[in-house]
Amino acid sequence: MLRTNDADNTQNVINMTRFLKDTRFPAITQVEAYWEGLRAGRILPRRSEIDPRGIEGALEYAFILERIAPGIARMRIAGSHLTDLMGMEVRGMPASTFFTPTGRNSFSETLEAVFDSPAIATLDLTAERGIGKPAMEAKMLLLPLKSDLGDVSRVLGCLSTKGEIGRTPRRFDIQGTDMRPLIIGSTAPGKAPKSQTTLTETHLIETHLTKTPGERIPGLVDAQNRVAPKPSTTRPTKTQDPHNYLRLVTSND
């Protein structure tokens, strides 16, 4: 068991059993356990809470994505292993760069579901083969984060591989995807139409995503931030309010 706070705070105890099932990709296990510790009972942690020292043993495999368009995110931070896989610096590049043309559409849909649901995604990958490109399998983990503005537009990720890199760049096909929505009633991949969202689901999302004081989530407007209606510019008449009606009298004397 991993305890993230003091000994008296039993709500922040994390059951590590499911993290120990797959020992072939320990970096994936460490990054997910760290993210779960940051959540501390919330739906999502914030990007500003990420401390590289918390995943020191997995830093070379870790990355942070920034959402720039539907289904598209770029590498803001990337570990050295990702650079080795591509044979070049990958910061600023689209995350889809790591996938074959046939795998990019599927990755885009998965990425969009991670942001919109929000959800955790684990992808089982195999590298494309070729001259100087031996067999390689990999696993990618995508964990959503809130930005400082409160919107879900960042991802803490990890890409761990088994096998020799060989000739670069190495790109991957998706063999399977495990998606775990973090909000009851959400769907993945994609999101349900507005007409299918019940009052109960809306209240649940509002309760959890606006839990931290000062946070504002797009689409959920609180009473304090509503815009007051503009005052009427119509000139009052006698029939409207005879007491407040003013008449200008001029004299030529």
N, C-alpha and C positions, 0 to 999 in steps of 0.2 A: 504494500500500500504506500502511496505517496501523499504526504501531508504538505500542503502549500503554505499554511499559516501556522499560528501557534497551536500548542497541544490541546487547547480548550475548544478550538473551532472545528468541530467534527463535521460540519457541512462541507468543508473543503478537502475531505479525504477522497482520493481517487482510487478506484479499484483497478489494479494494473493487470488483471488476469488476461483480458483480451489483447493487451499490448504484447504479451509474451508468446502468443500463438505462432507468429511468424518471426523466426530468429534469423532468417536468411537476409533480411534487410534491416539491420539494427538502426540505421539512421532514420528510417521511416518511423520505427517505434519510438525513438527518442523525440522526434519533432512533434508527433501527435500527442505524446504524453505531456510534453511541455505546453502545448496549446491548450490541452484540457485543464492543466493546472492554472493557466491564466484566466480561463473562463470563470472559475470559482462560482459556479451555479448560474452564471449569466448565459444568454444566448450566444454572444460573441465577445471576444476580447478586442481591444483596440490596437491599431498598428503601433501607436506610441508606447505600448506596454512591452513590445518585443525587445528583449535584451539578448544579444548574441552569446553572452556568457551562459545563458540557460540551455543552449544547444551546442555547446562547444565541440562535442564529439561528432556533430553532424554538419558543421558549418560548410564544409566543402561541397555538400550535396544540397544545401538549402537555397531557397530563393524567395523573393517577394515580388509579386505581380501587382500592377496597377491597371485597373479597367479603363480603357480609353474609348471603347465602342461596344455595342452588343456583340458578344462572342469573341471579343478581341482584347487582349491584355499584353502589356509589355513588361519586360524584365527591368525592375528597378534596382534590385540587388541580386547577385548570382554568385554561388560558390565556385571554387576553382575547378571542381569536377565537371561542371556544366561547360566551362570554357574548354576543358580538355576534350569533351565529347564533340564539340563543334569545330575545334581547331582555331578558334578566334574568340575575341571578347564578345560576350552576349548581352551585356547590359544595354538596355534601350531597344533590344530586338523583340519582335513579337514572340510570345510563348509557343505559337504554332510552328516556329522554326524547327523545333525538335521532332516534328512529326512528318511522315511521308505525305504526299498529296492525298492519298486515299484515307489517311487517318485524321486529316485536319478538320473536316466537317464534323466528325464525331467528337473531336476534342473541343471544338467551338461550342457545340451543344452542351457538352458536359460543363464547360467553364461558365456558360451563361446560367445553368441551373445552380451552380455553386454560389453565384452572386445573388440570383433572384429568389431562391427558395427560402433562406440560404441552406446550403447542404455541404457535407463533407464528401469528397470524392477520392476514391483510390483506383488507379488505373494499372492494369497488368499489361506490360509492353514487351515487344520483341523487336530487336533492331533489324533493319533491312540488311540482307547479305550481299556480298560482292567481292571482287578481287581485293584482298588485303583487309576485308571486313568480316572477321569471324563471328560465330554465333554469340549473341548477347541478349540476355533478358533483363528487364528492369521493372521497377515499380515507381509510380508517381503518386504523391499525396497532395491534395489541394484543400486548404483550410481557410475559410473566409474570415476576414477581419473588417472591423469598422475603421474608417478614416477618422481624422480629428473632427470632421464635420458631422460625423454620426452616420454617414451612408456606407453601405457595404460595397466598397470599391477596391479593396486590397485582398490579397491572398498570400498566406504563408505556405510555401510548398517545399517539397523535397523530391529529388529525383536520384534514386539509387540504382546501380547497375551491377550485374554479375557477368564477368567475362572480359576478355581483352578488348580495348578500344580499337586498336588497329588503325586503319586509314580513316581520316576524318574528312568530312563531317559524318557523324552517326545519327541517323534519324529512325524513328520508331513507328510501328503499327500498334494499334490498340487491340488487345486480345480479349479484354473484359473490363467492365467498369462496375464498381460498387458505390452506390450513391445512398447517403444517409441524410435525409432532411432533418433540420434542427428545430423546426416549428411544426407542431401538430396541425394537420390539415393542409400543409403545403405539398406540392407535387414536384417530382424530379424525374427526368429532365423537364424543363419548361415550367410554366406556372399556369394555374387555372385562370379562366376568364373571370372578370370582375363579377359577372352575373352569378357565378358559382360560389363566390365567397360569402359564407354565412356571417351573421352578426356575431356568433360565438367566436369564429376564427378571427374576425377583425378585431374584436376586443382582446383576444389572446395576443395577437401581434402587437397591438398598441400597448398593452400592459408590459410586455417584455422589452420591446425595442425602445421604449421611452422611460426605462427604469432608472437610468442614471440621471441625476439632476443636471439640467443645462443642455441635454442632448436634444437635437431636433432631427427627425427622420422625414425625408421628402414624402409628401403625400399625407402626413399626419400633422395637422396644424392645430396647435393648442389655442386656447381662448386668448391668451395674452398676446399672441402674434397675429391675430386677425386684424385686417385693415378696416378702419372705421369708414362708414359710408360718407361720400363727399357731400358737403352741405348743398342744399338746393340753391340754384342761381335764379330761380323764378322770382320776379318782383312781386311783393305782397300787394294784395288788393284790399279794398274796404271790406269785402265780404269775408276775406280770410281772417283778418285780425284788425279791427278798426282802431284798437288802442295802440298798436305798434306801427300803424301806417303813418309815414311822414310825408308832408307835402311842402314843396319849396315855393315860397311866395316872393315874387320880385316886384319892385316898385321903381317907377321912372322919375319919382319926385326928387 
